[in-house]
């Protein structure tokens, strides 16, 4: 009985780790040869790991912008309040080669201040 519980716990932990790894994408799916800058108001903001994300209403479409992990955002001086809904932001980064209208931000500018995220 003890071994069965241990095996079940081990399989559960392995499954959780695998799911997290699958959910987290690598940076290889972004095209560093085609940098873009998106400017506009933040219409959604999610400040949680593995990465903070915002949606920016750009001139022609809504972009999903992948930011840094929350610990790095905070360390760089950009807590959740910096990327709050309604703030106007400029994000510079690389478009996804997989998800249309998604980008990974290298830096953002909010309220006249630039935050390096990488």
C-alpha positions as a Markdown table, in Angstrom:
| # | Residue | x | y | z |
|---|---|---|---|---|
| 1 | Unk | 0.0 | 0.0 | 0.0 |
| 2 | Unk | 2.8 | 2.4 | 0.9 |
| 3 | Unk | 4.6 | 1.7 | -2.4 |
| 4 | Unk | 1.4 | 2.3 | -4.4 |
| 5 | Unk | 0.9 | 5.7 | -2.7 |
| 6 | Unk | 4.5 | 6.6 | -3.4 |
| 7 | Unk | 4.2 | 5.6 | -7.0 |
| 8 | Unk | 1.0 | 7.6 | -7.5 |
| 9 | Unk | 2.6 | 10.6 | -5.9 |
| 10 | Unk | 5.6 | 10.3 | -8.1 |
| 11 | Unk | 3.5 | 9.9 | -11.3 |
| 12 | Unk | 1.4 | 12.9 | -10.3 |
| 13 | Unk | 4.5 | 15.1 | -9.8 |
| 14 | Unk | 6.0 | 13.9 | -13.1 |
| 15 | Unk | 2.7 | 14.7 | -14.9 |
| 16 | Unk | 2.6 | 18.2 | -13.3 |
| 17 | Unk | 6.2 | 18.9 | -14.3 |
| 18 | Unk | 5.6 | 17.7 | -17.8 |
| 19 | Unk | 2.5 | 19.8 | -18.2 |
| 20 | Unk | 4.3 | 22.9 | -17.0 |
| 21 | Unk | 7.1 | 22.3 | -19.4 |
| 22 | Unk | 4.7 | 21.8 | -22.3 |
| 23 | Unk | 2.8 | 25.0 | -21.4 |
| 24 | Unk | 5.9 | 27.1 | -21.3 |
| 25 | Unk | 7.2 | 27.8 | -24.8 |
| 26 | Unk | 10.8 | 28.5 | -25.8 |
| 27 | Unk | 12.0 | 31.7 | -27.3 |
| 28 | Unk | 12.8 | 29.9 | -30.6 |
| 29 | Unk | 9.3 | 30.6 | -31.8 |
| 30 | Unk | 9.8 | 34.3 | -32.2 |
| 31 | Unk | 11.4 | 35.9 | -35.2 |
| 32 | Unk | 14.3 | 38.1 | -34.0 |
| 33 | Unk | 14.9 | 39.2 | -37.6 |
| 34 | Unk | 11.6 | 41.1 | -37.8 |
| 35 | Unk | 11.4 | 43.3 | -34.7 |
| 36 | Unk | 8.1 | 45.2 | -34.2 |
| 37 | Unk | 7.0 | 48.1 | -32.0 |
| 38 | Unk | 3.4 | 48.1 | -30.9 |
| 39 | Unk | 1.9 | 51.1 | -29.2 |
| 40 | Unk | -1.5 | 51.7 | -27.6 |
| 41 | Unk | -3.5 | 51.2 | -24.4 |
| 42 | Unk | -3.3 | 48.0 | -22.3 |
| 43 | Unk | -6.7 | 46.3 | -22.5 |
| 44 | Unk | -5.8 | 43.2 | -20.4 |
| 45 | Unk | -3.0 | 42.5 | -18.0 |
| 46 | Unk | -2.1 | 39.2 | -16.4 |
| 47 | Unk | 0.8 | 39.5 | -13.9 |
| 48 | Unk | 1.5 | 35.8 | -13.1 |
| 49 | Unk | 4.1 | 33.2 | -13.9 |
| 50 | Unk | 5.6 | 31.8 | -16.1 |
| 51 | Unk | 5.4 | 35.3 | -17.8 |
| 52 | Unk | 3.4 | 38.4 | -17.3 |
| 53 | Unk | 1.3 | 39.1 | -20.4 |
| 54 | Unk | -0.6 | 42.2 | -21.7 |
| 55 | Unk | -2.9 | 42.8 | -24.6 |
| 56 | Unk | -2.3 | 46.1 | -26.4 |
| 57 | Unk | -4.9 | 47.7 | -28.7 |
| 58 | Unk | -2.5 | 48.7 | -31.5 |
| 59 | Unk | -3.4 | 50.8 | -34.5 |
| 60 | Unk | -4.7 | 47.9 | -36.6 |
| 61 | Unk | -5.2 | 45.0 | -34.3 |
| 62 | Unk | -4.9 | 43.7 | -30.7 |
| 63 | Unk | -1.5 | 42.2 | -29.8 |
| 64 | Unk | -0.8 | 39.7 | -27.1 |
| 65 | Unk | 2.5 | 40.7 | -25.6 |
| 66 | Unk | 4.6 | 38.2 | -23.6 |
| 67 | Unk | 6.6 | 40.0 | -20.9 |
| 68 | Unk | 9.2 | 38.7 | -18.5 |
| 69 | Unk | 8.5 | 36.5 | -15.5 |
| 70 | Unk | 7.0 | 38.5 | -12.6 |
| 71 | Unk | 10.2 | 38.3 | -10.5 |
| 72 | Unk | 12.2 | 39.9 | -13.3 |
| 73 | Unk | 9.5 | 42.5 | -13.9 |
| 74 | Unk | 9.6 | 43.5 | -10.2 |
| 75 | Unk | 13.4 | 43.4 | -10.1 |
| 76 | Unk | 13.5 | 45.8 | -13.2 |
| 77 | Unk | 11.1 | 48.2 | -11.5 |
| 78 | Unk | 8.0 | 47.2 | -13.3 |
| 79 | Unk | 5.5 | 45.7 | -10.8 |
| 80 | Unk | 1.9 | 44.9 | -11.8 |
| 81 | Unk | 0.9 | 48.6 | -11.5 |
| 82 | Unk | 3.2 | 49.6 | -14.4 |
| 83 | Unk | 1.4 | 47.3 | -16.8 |
| 84 | Unk | -2.1 | 48.0 | -15.5 |
| 85 | Unk | -5.2 | 48.1 | -17.8 |
| 86 | Unk | -5.6 | 51.5 | -19.3 |
| 87 | Unk | -1.9 | 52.5 | -19.3 |
| 88 | Unk | -0.5 | 53.5 | -22.7 |
| 89 | Unk | 2.5 | 51.4 | -23.5 |
| 90 | Unk | 5.0 | 51.0 | -26.3 |
| 91 | Unk | 6.4 | 47.5 | -26.6 |
| 92 | Unk | 9.4 | 46.5 | -28.8 |
| 93 | Unk | 10.1 | 42.9 | -29.5 |
| 94 | Unk | 9.7 | 40.0 | -31.8 |
| 95 | Unk | 6.6 | 38.5 | -33.5 |
| 96 | Unk | 5.6 | 34.9 | -32.9 |
| 97 | Unk | 6.1 | 32.5 | -35.8 |
| 98 | Unk | 3.4 | 30.3 | -34.3 |
| 99 | Unk | 0.6 | 32.6 | -32.9 |
| 100 | Unk | -0.7 | 35.3 | -35.0 |
| 101 | Unk | -0.8 | 38.8 | -33.3 |
| 102 | Unk | 1.6 | 37.6 | -30.4 |
| 103 | Unk | 5.0 | 39.0 | -29.6 |
| 104 | Unk | 7.7 | 38.7 | -27.0 |
| 105 | Unk | 8.7 | 42.1 | -25.6 |
| 106 | Unk | 12.4 | 42.9 | -25.2 |
| 107 | Unk | 11.5 | 46.3 | -23.7 |
| 108 | Unk | 8.5 | 48.3 | -22.9 |
| 109 | Unk | 8.0 | 52.1 | -22.3 |
| 110 | Unk | 5.2 | 53.3 | -19.9 |
| 111 | Unk | 4.7 | 56.8 | -18.5 |
| 112 | Unk | 8.0 | 58.0 | -20.1 |
| 113 | Unk | 10.1 | 55.3 | -18.5 |
| 114 | Unk | 11.7 | 52.3 | -20.4 |
| 115 | Unk | 12.0 | 48.9 | -18.8 |
| 116 | Unk | 14.4 | 46.3 | -20.3 |
| 117 | Unk | 12.9 | 42.9 | -19.8 |
| 118 | Unk | 15.6 | 40.5 | -21.1 |
